């Protein structure tokens, strides 16, 4: 390469106006699909890695709607042997709940938790997770945005 060609090459870096002007809407049906496969595909789109304008330090991703979250599939014996743990900050306040009961009680929570764990930690990840909308039923209030089906 000549020195003129090297000087002409520039690395593209998205700006805030570029990111907000072209956000798309995607819809994913979680019926009988593995939890981790859906979560990784959704995190990829929320992050913006599917676009040629991806910039690591900016939120270039799109909005994602997940429907039928209560019908997500966990392979093997994870429904009974995988647990959600939390602590109430009181001595003896440690709680463990099997995913079978968690899906009955809060069907959207396991998907939200899985996707959130795959996003960057910090301010950028908290901004990205706000673009995720999860619903336990096939109905959602975002029809006006004309979401396209995500083919992953």
N, C-alpha and C positions, 0 to 999 in steps of 0.2 A: 504494500500500500504506500501511496505517496503521502507526503506531509500534508498536502492540501486536503486529501480525502479524510485523513485522521482528524484534522481540525474541523471539518464539516460535520462529523458525527456528534450527535448530542443524545444524552440519556433523557428519556421522557419522564417527567415527574408531574403527576396530576395535581391540580390545585383544587381548592374547596368548591369553586364554581363548576369545574369539570365533573366533580364527583356527584354533586347534588342535581345537576341538570339532566343526567341520563340514567336514573335509577329505574330498573324494571321490576315487575312483580311476577313471582313464580308460585305455583301451587303444587304441593306434593301430597299424594294419597298414601298414607302409612299402612293401609290394610295388608296384613300378612307379610310385611317386609321387615327384615332384621333391624333392630334398633341402631346398632352401630353403623350399618351401611347408610341408612337415612341420615344419621347425624353427621357423618363425614361429608356426604354430598351437600347437605344444607350448609355446613360450616364453610365449605369451599365457595359457595355462591354468596353467602353473607360477607365473606372476606373480600370478594371481588376477583378471585384468582382465575375466574373463567373469562375475564375481559382482557383485551390487549393493553388497556390503560391501567392495569394493576400497579399500585404503588404501595409498598409495605407500610409506610408510616401514615397513610391516609385511608379513610373509610370509603372505598370505591365500590362496595358491594351493593347487591340488590335486596329487595324485600322478599321474604319467603313465607308462604302460608302452608302450614301442615294441617291436613284434615284427617279425621278418623284416627287420632292419636291413641285412643283406647284400644284399637285393634292391632297395635304394633306387636311384632313377634320377637320373643327372646328365645334363642336356640338352646338346645340341651336342657339342663335342669336349672337354668338361671332364674326362672319364675319363682322357684322355692329356695334356691341356694344363694341368690344374689340379694344383698341387703342394702337398704338406704339407712345410713347412720346419722344421728344428730344428737346434740347435747344441749340441755336447757340452761347450762351454766350454774345449776344448783347441784350440790353434792348428791350423787346417786341419780342424776338426771340423764343418764345415757340411754338412748332409745335406738332400737333396731327394728326395721320393718321390711318384710319380704316384698319383692317387686310385685308379686301377685296381689297383695293387699294394697300396695301403693297405686297400682294401675286402677283398682276399683275405686279408691278414695280420691285420687287426683290423677286422672288419665293423661293430662298434658305434661305433668312434672318430669317424668323420666326422660322424655325427648328434650325438654328445655335444659335439663341438667347435662345431658350428654352433649348437646350442641355447645353449651356454654363452656364445657371443659375443653372443647377443641378450638376455641377462639383465643386470641391473645389475652394475656392477663393485663389488667390496668385500665386506663381511661379508654383506650381504643376498643378493647374487647367489650366494655360496658356499653359503649356507643353502638357497636355492631349488633349486640344481642337485642337491642330495642327494635330492630327491623325484623325480628322473628315473631310470627303470630301462630300460635298452636291452638287447635280446636279438637275436642274429643268426638265431635259429630261431623258429618259431611257438609254441614252448613257453615258459611262464614260471611261476615258483613262487608267483604272487600270486592264485591262483584263490579263495582263502578271503576276499579283500577284495571279491569280486564287482565287478570293474571293468566299467564301461559303455563301449561303443564311442564314440569321439570322432567326431562327424559333420563334420569339416572336411577 
